[in-house]
Amino acid sequence: MRLPEEYTKYLALGAEIAATLLIPIGLGYLADKFLNSSPYGVLLGAVTGIILFFVLIFKIAQSDGGHDRKK
């Protein structure tokens, strides 16, 4: 079954947002395990993820979410 193109666009956007938050937090968790520095790695990862999330949202807003206003 093929999804309509619009669904795949939003699915990709959701995956990108999730990855933007989860990857830095996961790396912070791993750093905490190896360095025995809990909870600082997770906190640093969460802050980094939130900053990256806002950068992504601003990039999407600048590109108008992929919509063309010339229509």
Buried (B, 14 or more C-beta within 10 A) or exposed (E): EEEEEEEEEEEEBEEEBEBBBEBBBBBBBEBBEEEEEEEEBBEBBBEBBBEBBEEBEEEBEEEEEEEEEEE
